[in-house]
Amino acid sequence: MTTMLQVPRSRGAVSGLLLMLLGLWGALIPLIGPYFHYAYTPDVAWRLTAGRLWLEIVPGVAVVAGGVLVLVSASRPVAMFGTWLAAAGGAWFALGTVLSPIWPAAATLNPGSPAGTTVVLRQLEHLGFFTGLGVVIVFVAALALGRLTVVAVRDAQLAARGATLPEPEPVPADTAATATTSTNTATTSTRRPRSLPALSRWLVARRS
């Protein structure tokens, strides 16, 4: 049963790395996007607002943490928790701007508006900052969760092998030495030739 809870780290390597990169993008793009004119208002780099903190940086950190768990963990439950954490962060990217207007502190958690000068650029900013990013994160996390949920044939074989072949108990050194000495003594005694008087009596008895 313990073997079934283990998973090769290589199984979540690609998904974990993708989740980490997507989380870093979501957490850093509101702060560095203004450098290349891809931003939400306020169009100022490294300007920290409540909207950027709770709607972009916090879910981005959650996605990065989930990706790290998926990437480095060899425990199936821990890696699965990482996928759920990343999926929750992705869902918040996609739904945060929809739910924030009905919060009591809606004015404080204002995500701003796309700063692009054309309709296409504003749509790309909205997809890259929130909705599109969140959908991609949830999709990758779902793929990783599916791979971790299914127990592969190799995993089942390793678990069965571990259950049917228990490790032998170690033998104390003094017991092994005593057993070896007894065996050697018994072998020597069985191979010892008969003495001469006994051999003579045996020959006389055979002739008579």
N, C-alpha and C positions, 0 to 999 in steps of 0.2 A: 504493500500500500504506500509506503514511503517513497519507493522508486517511482510510482505513478505520479507523485506530486512534483517530481523533478522534470525539467525540460531543458534541452540543449540551448545554450545562449545564442547559437547561430540562428535559431528559429525566429527570434524577434529582432535580429540585427537590423535588417533593412527597414522594417516598420518603426522600430525605436529611433533610428537615425532620422527618418523622415519626420516623425513627430517632433523631435528636438528642433530640427530646422524650421518647421512650420511655427512652432511655439516661439522661437527666437524672432522670426519675422513678425509675428503678431505683437510681440512685446516691444520691439525696437522700431518698427516702421513709423509709429506716430511721433517718435522722438527724432529720427534721422531723415524721415521722408521729405521735410521741407528743403533739405540740401539739394535734391534733384526735382523739386516742384511736384512732388507726389504726396499730398498731405490733406488733412482735415483742418479746419479752422480751430484754434489760431494757427496760422501758417508760420510758426516759429519753431526752430529746432530746439530740442531739449526743454521745452516748456511743459512742465508737469501740471496737469489739471485733474480734478476729481473724475471727470469723464474718461480721460485717458488712463487713469490709474485703475478704475474699477471695471471699465468696459474693454480694455485692451491689455494693459500690463499684467493684471492679476490672472486673467485666463491664459495669457501667454506663458506665464510662469508655471501654471498648473499643467499645461500641455508639455512643457519642457521636462518637468518632474516626472510626468507619466511616461514620456519617451525614454528617460534615463532608466526607469524601473523595467521597462520592456527590454531595453538594450542589454543591461548588465545582470539582471536577476536570473538565477537558475531555478528558482522556485516558481512553479506554475501559478499558485494563488497570488503571489506578489506581482508577477508579470501581468496577470489578469486585472489586478487592482490598478496597475499602471495604465492599462488600456481604458478602463472606466474613467480614471481621472482625466486622461487626455480627451476622451469623448465628452466629458462634462465641460471641459474648457472650450472645446470646439462648439458645443451647443450654445455656450454663453456668448461666443463671438457672433454666432448667427442670430441669436434671439435677444441679446442684450439691448440693442438699439430699439427693438420692438417693445420690450417691457419697461425700459427706463422712463418713457414719458408718463406712465401711470404710477410711478413711485412717488412717495410724498416729497422726496428731495429731487424732483425731476429737473429743476432749474440748475441744481448743483452738478448733476450727473449728465449734463448735456454733452453728447459726443461731438458736437460741432457739425459742420457741413462740409461737403467736398470742396476743395479749393481750386479745382481744375477750371480752366477757362472754356472748355468745350464740353458738350453733352457726353461724348464718348469717354473723355478723360474722367469726368465725374462718376460715370458708371463704373469704370475700372477702379477708381479709388474706393468706391463703396464695396465692390466685390473683394478687392485686395485687403481692405481693412477689416471687414466684418463678415458679410454673408457668404461670399465665395470661400474665404479662408476657413470659416467655421464648417462649411459643408465638406471641404476636402479633409479637414482634421477628423471629423466624425467618420468619414469613409475609411481613412487609413486605420483609425483605431478599431473600427468594426472588422476590418480584414485581419488585423493582428489578434483580436479577440477570437475570431473564428479559428485561426491556426492554433491558438493556445488551448481552445476548448476541446478540439478533436485530439484524442489520444492515438498516436500513430502506432502502426504494427510493431515497429522497433521498440517503442516504449513498453508495449504490452509484453513483448518477448523478454526484455530486460527485467521487468517486474516479475514475470513467471520464473525466470532463471534465478533471480535473487530469492524467491520464496521456496524453491525446491532444492536449492543448493546452499544450505546454511554453512557458515564458516566453521571449521573444526575448532574445538576447544584446545587451547595450548596445553601441552604436557609439561609439567615441571621438570627441570633439568635433572634433579636428583632421582626422580622416578624413572626417567628414561635411562639414566646411567645404571641403575639397579637392574632394570629389565634386560639391558644389554649384557651385563655381567652374568646374570643368571642363565641367559641363553648360551653364552660362550662356555660356561661351566658345564651345562647339560650336554652340549655337543662334544666337549672334551671327554666327559665321562662315558658317553655311548661309544666313542671310538677307541677307548683304552683297550689294548690287547689283554687276553687272559694270561694269568701268571703260569709259570712252568709246572708247579705241582698240580694245579687244577687241570691243566691240559693232559698230564699223564694219567690222572684218575679218569678222565673222560675217554681216553684211548683204551684203557683196560676195560672199562664198562662196555665199550663198543665191541671188543673182541669176545667178551664173555656172552 
